[in-house]
Amino acid sequence: MLDNGRDCGRMVDGFSNYAEVLNFIDKLKKRSYSETDVRKILGGNYLRVFSQVWK
């Protein structure tokens, strides 16, 4: 579904652009999440599993 020229069906509140993702990362760090945890939250676990499966 389009709303003002953008595909609203594919947007997640708080993640619709790069600046919002950076803001989310900043908030995680302010809550004392480690760099490792932040990477995992942002998809590091998926990348690790895929790299192990696709060997």
Biopython code that builds the backbone (N, CA, C, O; Angstrom):
import numpy as np
from Bio.PDB.StructureBuilder import StructureBuilder

atoms = [
    (1, "MET", "N", (0.842, -1.169, 0.000)),
    (1, "MET", "CA", (0.000, 0.000, 0.000)),
    (1, "MET", "C", (0.893, 1.241, 0.000)),
    (1, "MET", "O", (1.864, 1.317, 0.753)),
    (2, "LEU", "N", (0.560, 2.195, -0.838)),
    (2, "LEU", "CA", (1.342, 3.423, -0.923)),
    (2, "LEU", "C", (0.667, 4.546, -0.147)),
    (2, "LEU", "O", (-0.553, 4.700, -0.186)),
    (3, "ASP", "N", (1.473, 5.320, 0.550)),
    (3, "ASP", "CA", (0.992, 6.472, 1.294)),
    (3, "ASP", "C", (1.981, 7.607, 1.047)),
    (3, "ASP", "O", (3.114, 7.563, 1.527)),
    (4, "ASN", "N", (1.560, 8.609, 0.309)),
    (4, "ASN", "CA", (2.439, 9.733, -0.035)),
    (4, "ASN", "C", (3.715, 9.274, -0.736)),
    (4, "ASN", "O", (4.791, 9.823, -0.499)),
    (5, "GLY", "N", (3.593, 8.278, -1.589)),
    (5, "GLY", "CA", (4.730, 7.843, -2.379)),
    (5, "GLY", "C", (5.667, 6.860, -1.718)),
    (5, "GLY", "O", (6.700, 6.521, -2.296)),
    (6, "ARG", "N", (5.347, 6.395, -0.542)),
    (6, "ARG", "CA", (6.218, 5.404, 0.097)),
    (6, "ARG", "C", (5.432, 4.130, 0.387)),
    (6, "ARG", "O", (4.213, 4.167, 0.556)),
    (7, "ASP", "N", (6.113, 3.047, 0.440)),
    (7, "ASP", "CA", (5.499, 1.745, 0.657)),
    (7, "ASP", "C", (5.375, 1.509, 2.154)),
    (7, "ASP", "O", (6.327, 1.054, 2.788)),
    (8, "CYS", "N", (4.212, 1.813, 2.729)),
    (8, "CYS", "CA", (4.012, 1.696, 4.171)),
    (8, "CYS", "C", (3.988, 0.243, 4.638)),
    (8, "CYS", "O", (4.224, -0.027, 5.816)),
    (9, "GLY", "N", (3.714, -0.673, 3.756)),
    (9, "GLY", "CA", (3.669, -2.071, 4.137)),
    (9, "GLY", "C", (5.030, -2.648, 4.465)),
    (9, "GLY", "O", (5.111, -3.739, 5.030)),
    (10, "ARG", "N", (6.093, -1.954, 4.131)),
    (10, "ARG", "CA", (7.443, -2.465, 4.363)),
    (10, "ARG", "C", (8.213, -1.675, 5.412)),
    (10, "ARG", "O", (9.373, -1.992, 5.673)),
    (11, "MET", "N", (7.629, -0.691, 6.005)),
    (11, "MET", "CA", (8.308, 0.146, 6.989)),
    (11, "MET", "C", (7.997, -0.349, 8.398)),
    (11, "MET", "O", (6.884, -0.796, 8.678)),
    (12, "VAL", "N", (8.976, -0.266, 9.265)),
    (12, "VAL", "CA", (8.794, -0.564, 10.678)),
    (12, "VAL", "C", (9.030, 0.732, 11.426)),
    (12, "VAL", "O", (10.041, 1.400, 11.209)),
    (13, "ASP", "N", (8.103, 1.097, 12.312)),
    (13, "ASP", "CA", (8.274, 2.327, 13.076)),
    (13, "ASP", "C", (9.631, 2.323, 13.766)),
    (13, "ASP", "O", (9.990, 1.356, 14.437)),
    (14, "GLY", "N", (10.376, 3.397, 13.601)),
    (14, "GLY", "CA", (11.683, 3.519, 14.205)),
    (14, "GLY", "C", (12.819, 2.987, 13.356)),
    (14, "GLY", "O", (13.986, 3.126, 13.722)),
    (15, "PHE", "N", (12.493, 2.375, 12.220)),
    (15, "PHE", "CA", (13.508, 1.806, 11.334)),
    (15, "PHE", "C", (13.264, 2.178, 9.878)),
    (15, "PHE", "O", (13.653, 1.430, 8.980)),
    (16, "SER", "N", (12.638, 3.300, 9.630)),
    (16, "SER", "CA", (12.299, 3.660, 8.256)),
    (16, "SER", "C", (13.444, 4.349, 7.516)),
    (16, "SER", "O", (13.382, 4.530, 6.300)),
    (17, "ASN", "N", (14.493, 4.733, 8.253)),
    (17, "ASN", "CA", (15.661, 5.317, 7.593)),
    (17, "ASN", "C", (16.904, 5.095, 8.453)),
    (17, "ASN", "O", (16.813, 4.684, 9.609)),
    (18, "TYR", "N", (18.047, 5.372, 7.871)),
    (18, "TYR", "CA", (19.325, 5.104, 8.523)),
    (18, "TYR", "C", (19.480, 5.880, 9.828)),
    (18, "TYR", "O", (20.015, 5.349, 10.801)),
    (19, "ALA", "N", (19.024, 7.115, 9.861)),
    (19, "ALA", "CA", (19.147, 7.937, 11.066)),
    (19, "ALA", "C", (18.387, 7.320, 12.236)),
    (19, "ALA", "O", (18.846, 7.391, 13.376)),
    (20, "GLU", "N", (17.242, 6.722, 11.971)),
    (20, "GLU", "CA", (16.467, 6.088, 13.034)),
    (20, "GLU", "C", (17.170, 4.842, 13.561)),
    (20, "GLU", "O", (17.105, 4.552, 14.755)),
    (21, "VAL", "N", (17.835, 4.111, 12.690)),
    (21, "VAL", "CA", (18.597, 2.939, 13.131)),
    (21, "VAL", "C", (19.756, 3.391, 14.021)),
    (21, "VAL", "O", (20.021, 2.778, 15.055)),
    (22, "LEU", "N", (20.441, 4.455, 13.624)),
    (22, "LEU", "CA", (21.529, 4.984, 14.453)),
    (22, "LEU", "C", (21.010, 5.432, 15.817)),
    (22, "LEU", "O", (21.680, 5.233, 16.830)),
    (23, "ASN", "N", (19.834, 6.030, 15.849)),
    (23, "ASN", "CA", (19.218, 6.451, 17.101)),
    (23, "ASN", "C", (18.926, 5.237, 17.986)),
    (23, "ASN", "O", (19.153, 5.284, 19.195)),
    (24, "PHE", "N", (18.425, 4.153, 17.389)),
    (24, "PHE", "CA", (18.150, 2.917, 18.122)),
    (24, "PHE", "C", (19.443, 2.356, 18.721)),
    (24, "PHE", "O", (19.466, 1.941, 19.880)),
    (25, "ILE", "N", (20.513, 2.347, 17.930)),
    (25, "ILE", "CA", (21.810, 1.857, 18.409)),
    (25, "ILE", "C", (22.288, 2.702, 19.586)),
    (25, "ILE", "O", (22.770, 2.163, 20.582)),
    (26, "ASP", "N", (22.157, 4.011, 19.475)),
    (26, "ASP", "CA", (22.562, 4.915, 20.547)),
    (26, "ASP", "C", (21.785, 4.627, 21.829)),
    (26, "ASP", "O", (22.360, 4.627, 22.917)),
    (27, "LYS", "N", (20.479, 4.381, 21.702)),
    (27, "LYS", "CA", (19.659, 4.083, 22.880)),
    (27, "LYS", "C", (20.067, 2.762, 23.525)),
    (27, "LYS", "O", (20.080, 2.651, 24.751)),
    (28, "LEU", "N", (20.399, 1.760, 22.709)),
    (28, "LEU", "CA", (20.867, 0.489, 23.267)),
    (28, "LEU", "C", (22.153, 0.693, 24.063)),
    (28, "LEU", "O", (22.300, 0.164, 25.164)),
    (29, "LYS", "N", (23.077, 1.461, 23.501)),
    (29, "LYS", "CA", (24.352, 1.706, 24.182)),
    (29, "LYS", "C", (24.153, 2.492, 25.471)),
    (29, "LYS", "O", (24.845, 2.243, 26.458)),
    (30, "LYS", "N", (23.216, 3.438, 25.474)),
    (30, "LYS", "CA", (22.927, 4.196, 26.692)),
    (30, "LYS", "C", (22.327, 3.309, 27.771)),
    (30, "LYS", "O", (22.400, 3.630, 28.957)),
    (31, "ARG", "N", (21.733, 2.189, 27.359)),
    (31, "ARG", "CA", (21.182, 1.225, 28.320)),
    (31, "ARG", "C", (22.197, 0.130, 28.652)),
    (31, "ARG", "O", (21.843, -0.927, 29.173)),
    (32, "SER", "N", (23.454, 0.402, 28.343)),
    (32, "SER", "CA", (24.586, -0.459, 28.698)),
    (32, "SER", "C", (24.659, -1.770, 27.930)),
    (32, "SER", "O", (25.247, -2.737, 28.414)),
    (33, "TYR", "N", (24.072, -1.816, 26.742)),
    (33, "TYR", "CA", (24.274, -2.984, 25.886)),
    (33, "TYR", "C", (25.693, -2.914, 25.336)),
    (33, "TYR", "O", (26.166, -1.848, 24.939)),
    (34, "SER", "N", (26.361, -4.052, 25.316)),
    (34, "SER", "CA", (27.725, -4.082, 24.781)),
    (34, "SER", "C", (27.691, -3.990, 23.258)),
    (34, "SER", "O", (26.651, -4.188, 22.629)),
    (35, "GLU", "N", (28.845, -3.687, 22.688)),
    (35, "GLU", "CA", (28.963, -3.635, 21.225)),
    (35, "GLU", "C", (28.596, -4.990, 20.616)),
    (35, "GLU", "O", (27.957, -5.058, 19.567)),
    (36, "THR", "N", (29.008, -6.061, 21.285)),
    (36, "THR", "CA", (28.692, -7.416, 20.811)),
    (36, "THR", "C", (27.193, -7.657, 20.819)),
    (36, "THR", "O", (26.649, -8.203, 19.859)),
    (37, "ASP", "N", (26.517, -7.255, 21.895)),
    (37, "ASP", "CA", (25.068, -7.432, 21.975)),
    (37, "ASP", "C", (24.347, -6.612, 20.910)),
    (37, "ASP", "O", (23.390, -7.086, 20.297)),
    (38, "VAL", "N", (24.807, -5.386, 20.693)),
    (38, "VAL", "CA", (24.185, -4.533, 19.671)),
    (38, "VAL", "C", (24.314, -5.183, 18.297)),
    (38, "VAL", "O", (23.357, -5.197, 17.524)),
    (39, "ARG", "N", (25.484, -5.718, 17.995)),
    (39, "ARG", "CA", (25.683, -6.387, 16.701)),
    (39, "ARG", "C", (24.762, -7.593, 16.556)),
    (39, "ARG", "O", (24.220, -7.843, 15.479)),
    (40, "LYS", "N", (24.589, -8.337, 17.644)),
    (40, "LYS", "CA", (23.692, -9.498, 17.601)),
    (40, "LYS", "C", (22.251, -9.055, 17.354)),
    (40, "LYS", "O", (21.541, -9.651, 16.544)),
    (41, "ILE", "N", (21.830, -8.016, 18.051)),
    (41, "ILE", "CA", (20.467, -7.507, 17.891)),
    (41, "ILE", "C", (20.226, -7.048, 16.461)),
    (41, "ILE", "O", (19.132, -7.226, 15.925)),
    (42, "LEU", "N", (21.240, -6.460, 15.844)),
    (42, "LEU", "CA", (21.102, -5.931, 14.489)),
    (42, "LEU", "C", (21.289, -6.976, 13.398)),
    (42, "LEU", "O", (21.369, -6.630, 12.219)),
    (43, "GLY", "N", (21.360, -8.226, 13.767)),
    (43, "GLY", "CA", (21.404, -9.275, 12.753)),
    (43, "GLY", "C", (22.647, -10.125, 12.749)),
    (43, "GLY", "O", (22.781, -11.011, 11.905)),
    (44, "GLY", "N", (23.555, -9.884, 13.663)),
    (44, "GLY", "CA", (24.780, -10.661, 13.708)),
    (44, "GLY", "C", (24.544, -12.145, 13.888)),
    (44, "GLY", "O", (25.282, -12.962, 13.336)),
    (45, "ASN", "N", (23.528, -12.505, 14.649)),
    (45, "ASN", "CA", (23.239, -13.927, 14.840)),
    (45, "ASN", "C", (22.828, -14.581, 13.528)),
    (45, "ASN", "O", (23.245, -15.703, 13.243)),
    (46, "TYR", "N", (22.019, -13.899, 12.726)),
    (46, "TYR", "CA", (21.616, -14.445, 11.422)),
    (46, "TYR", "C", (22.830, -14.629, 10.520)),
    (46, "TYR", "O", (22.968, -15.658, 9.858)),
    (47, "LEU", "N", (23.702, -13.640, 10.494)),
    (47, "LEU", "CA", (24.893, -13.730, 9.651)),
    (47, "LEU", "C", (25.793, -14.878, 10.091)),
    (47, "LEU", "O", (26.362, -15.580, 9.255)),
    (48, "ARG", "N", (25.921, -15.069, 11.403)),
    (48, "ARG", "CA", (26.748, -16.159, 11.916)),
    (48, "ARG", "C", (26.182, -17.506, 11.501)),
    (48, "ARG", "O", (26.920, -18.369, 11.025)),
    (49, "VAL", "N", (24.877, -17.695, 11.676)),
    (49, "VAL", "CA", (24.241, -18.964, 11.308)),
    (49, "VAL", "C", (24.367, -19.204, 9.808)),
    (49, "VAL", "O", (24.726, -20.303, 9.385)),
    (50, "PHE", "N", (24.078, -18.195, 9.006)),
    (50, "PHE", "CA", (24.175, -18.358, 7.552)),
    (50, "PHE", "C", (25.593, -18.718, 7.133)),
    (50, "PHE", "O", (25.787, -19.576, 6.271)),
    (51, "SER", "N", (26.587, -18.069, 7.736)),
    (51, "SER", "CA", (27.969, -18.364, 7.348)),
    (51, "SER", "C", (28.359, -19.786, 7.724)),
    (51, "SER", "O", (29.149, -20.413, 7.018)),
    (52, "GLN", "N", (27.822, -20.306, 8.819)),
    (52, "GLN", "CA", (28.127, -21.682, 9.216)),
    (52, "GLN", "C", (27.405, -22.690, 8.334)),
    (52, "GLN", "O", (27.964, -23.734, 7.997)),
    (53, "VAL", "N", (26.180, -22.389, 7.964)),
    (53, "VAL", "CA", (25.384, -23.304, 7.147)),
    (53, "VAL", "C", (25.894, -23.338, 5.714)),
    (53, "VAL", "O", (25.889, -24.395, 5.083)),
    (54, "TRP", "N", (26.331, -22.205, 5.197)),
    (54, "TRP", "CA", (26.723, -22.105, 3.791)),
    (54, "TRP", "C", (28.177, -22.486, 3.525)),
    (54, "TRP", "O", (28.669, -22.271, 2.417)),
    (55, "LYS", "N", (28.874, -23.044, 4.507)),
    (55, "LYS", "CA", (30.285, -23.438, 4.308)),
    (55, "LYS", "C", (30.401, -24.541, 3.299)),
    (55, "LYS", "O", (31.506, -24.997, 3.007)),
]
sb = StructureBuilder()
sb.init_structure("model")
sb.init_model(0)
sb.init_chain("A")
sb.init_seg("    ")
for serial, (resi, resn, name, xyz) in enumerate(atoms, 1):
    if name == "N":
        sb.init_residue(resn, " ", resi, " ")
    sb.init_atom(name, np.array(xyz, "f"), 0.0, 1.0, " ", f" {name:<3s}", serial, name[0])
structure = sb.get_structure()
